[in-house]
Amino acid sequence: MSAIRRYEKIMEVLLTNKEVTVAELSDRLGVTGKTIREDLTKLEEQGLITRVHGGAVLAQGDQFGILPAKEPLLKHAEEKGDIARKALLHIKPNDIIALDGGSTTLEIARRLDNLPITVVTNDVYIISELAAKDHIRLVVPGGYRVRNMLAGPEATAYVKQLNIQKAFISATGIHPEHGLSIYTGDLIEFKRALIETAREVIAVVNHQKFGQTALRTFASLNELTMIITDNKLPSEVTKPYEDAGVTIIE
């Protein structure tokens, strides 16, 4: 198993259990404790985990765009509410939009009026939120469940057949050189399908994610139509993104 795949597996275990020991990871992944400790050091250097005696815990439990199995927690609620309000200004009656999985896109769904629009989503929390809004045509691709999201080749193939006007995309980190990134490869193909299909690709990320990089890049800045963020992003941070030709809505 490659190092990058081990990193993904480690993060998947931590997302479910919040804490894991070196011995448990060694047994699960079939590698030595030394290899696991080296992997944990790499992940800690990226700010994804925190080392503890004999193992590791997540650095931030909700930072990855995959929410807990139970009631989702909304960290940075004020910032995500600000982003959602701005995103709603770009949604009009009869639009065909996609809401990528994540806590910020969930906040958009919560605030979305019962408009005659079509919403494509793979997030089960968003599906639950929109199901009661009878004027919204809800389109749910197939696939298997990864925490609160649906993924897999069926979902990806279905999305590629659609005429999506605006896709609202979430990410773990956004960086001038490394673009948009996430911690696991399971969701990359679905995100790529949204990006390649939509006429407008709108990243919705709070200011804490700027300058951050996770394990796997899934989009470059030049693929984005715009970035919507909250009003706490320092002006000096925006320059490299604007220099890349991306419109930033603060």
N, C-alpha and C positions, 0 to 999 in steps of 0.2 A: 504494500500500500504506500502510495506517495505521501510525502510530508504534507502537502496541501490537503489531501483527502483525510489524513489523520487530524489535522487542525479542524476541519469541518465536523468530523465525528465527535471530537472533544467538545466543540461548541454545542452540538446537538444534545449531547448528554447533559451538559451544564444547563442548557435552556430548560430541560425537563426537570432536573434534580436540584438545580441551583448550586450544589456542591458535590465534588467527586474526589476520590483519593487516587493517588498514583497507582496503587495496587489494582483498583477497579478498572482503571483505564488500560493498564498493562494487560490485564486478563481479557478485557473486551476487544482490544485492538490487536492482540497477539504480538506485542513488541516488548522490549525490555523496559524496566523502570527508568533506566538511564535515558532511553529515547523519549519516554513520556515527560520526564523532567525537562529535557531540552525543548520539547514542544511547548510545554507550559511557559517556559522562559520566553520563547518567541511570541506567544500570545499575550503575555503580560507586557512585553515591550510595545505591543500595538495597542495597549489600553483596553483589551477585550476581557481580560480576566485579572483576578488578584490571587497571588499565591498565598496559601495558608499552610500550616504545618501538615505535611503528608499529602497535600492535594491542592485544590484550587476552587474558587467561587467566581461567579460572574461579576465583572466590574460594575455593570449596570444591567439590571434584569430586563428592561424593556427597550433596549437601544437598537434592536436588530430588525424591527419591522414585523417580528413574529411575536404575538402577544401571549400571555399566560393561558393555560388551558381553562382556567376558571374566569371569573369576571375580569375583563381587562383593566389594567391600571393606566391612568393617563398622566404620565410624568410630563412636566413642563406644560401643564394644561393651559396656562395663560398664553404661551407662545403658539401652541397648536390651535387654540381658538382664534387667535389673530390671523394665522395662516388660513384657516378655514373660511373666515369672513372674506378675505381677499379672493380666495379661490372661487367662492360662490358668485362673485362678480363676473366670472368668465363662463358661467353656465347659464344658458338661455333655454327657453321652451323649445322642444323638438330636437334638442341636441342629442347626439349619441356619444356618451362619454364612458371612460373606463376609470375605475377607482382601484388602483393597486392595493394590496394588503398593507395594513399598518395603522398605528394609532392616530396619525395625522389625517389620513384618508378616512378613518372611522369618524373623526370629528367633523369632516366635511359631510359625511352621510347623515350624521345626527342633525346637522343644521340645514340640510337640504330640504327645501319646501316640496310639497307634493305636486310637482310639476309634471307635465306631459313630456317626459324625456326617457331615453333608454340608458340604463346603467349596466355596464359589464363589470363584474368583479369576481375575484376568487377568494374573497375574505368572508368567512362564515359569520363573523360579527357584523360586517357591513350588510350581508344578506339579511340577517335577522333584523337589523335596523330599518332596512328599506322595505321589507316584506309587507308592512302595514300601510305603506304609502301607495294606494291603489292606482294613482295616475302614473306612477313610475313603472316603466317596463323593465323588469329585472332579468338580466341575462347571466346565467351561471354556467361557465364551461365545466366540462367533466374533469376527471383526474382523481388522484388520491390525495388524502388529507395530510398535510404537514403542519402540525399544530393547528393554527386557526386558518390555514390557507389551503387551497386546492392547487395541485401542481401535476406535472407529468405530460407526456407527449399528446394525450387526448386534448387536454386543455389548451396546449400550445397550438395544435393544428386547428382547433376550432376558432381561436382568436384570429388566426391569420386569414380566415375567410370573411372577417367582419369589416365594415366600413366605420371605423372609430374616428370621430372628429377630434376629440381631446382626451388624452390619457394623463391622469394625475398619478405621478410615480413617486414612491417612497424609497429611501435609502438609509443605510447605516451611516455612511459618510459621504462627503462631497469634497473633492480636492481639485485644484487647478490642473495638476498633471495626471492624476489617477482617476479623475472623473467620479462617477457614482459607483459605490461599492456596497457589498453586503457580505455577511459572514459565511453563507452556505451556498453551494452550487445548485441545490434543489430548486431554487426559485428563479434562477437566471434565465432559463429558456422562456418562461412565462413573461417575465419582464421584457425580454428581447422581443417577443411577439407583439406586446403592446407598443413598444417603441417603434418597431418597423412598420406597424400597421397604422398607427394614428397620424393624422395630419398635423396635430400640434402635440408636443410632448412637454408637459409641465411638471417639473420637479417640485415637490412640496417638502421642504426641510427646515427645521428650526435652526437658529443661529449656532447652537452648540455643535452641530455636525459639520460646519464649514472647516476646511483644513484637515478633516479626519479621513482616514483610509481604513477600510476593513479588508478581509482576506481576498475577496473576488470582485474585480471591476466588471460591471455589466453595461455601462454606457459612458461615452465620452461627452465632454461639455458641448461639442459642436453638434450633437444630436438633439440638444434641448432647444425648445422654442423659448422657454423662460424658466426662471426659478422664482417660486414664491416662498418668502421667508417672513419671519416676524420683524418687528421694529427695533430689536435689540442688536442687530448685526452692525458692528462697527464699520464706518465708511471705508476705512483703509483696507478692510478685508475684501470688499467687493471688487476692487480694481482688477486683479488677475482674471476674475470671471467675466467682467465686462470687456476686458482686453481680448478674451476668447470669443467675443461676439454674442454673449448670452445676456438677455434682458433680465434684470433682477427687480422683482417687485417687493418692496420692504414695507 
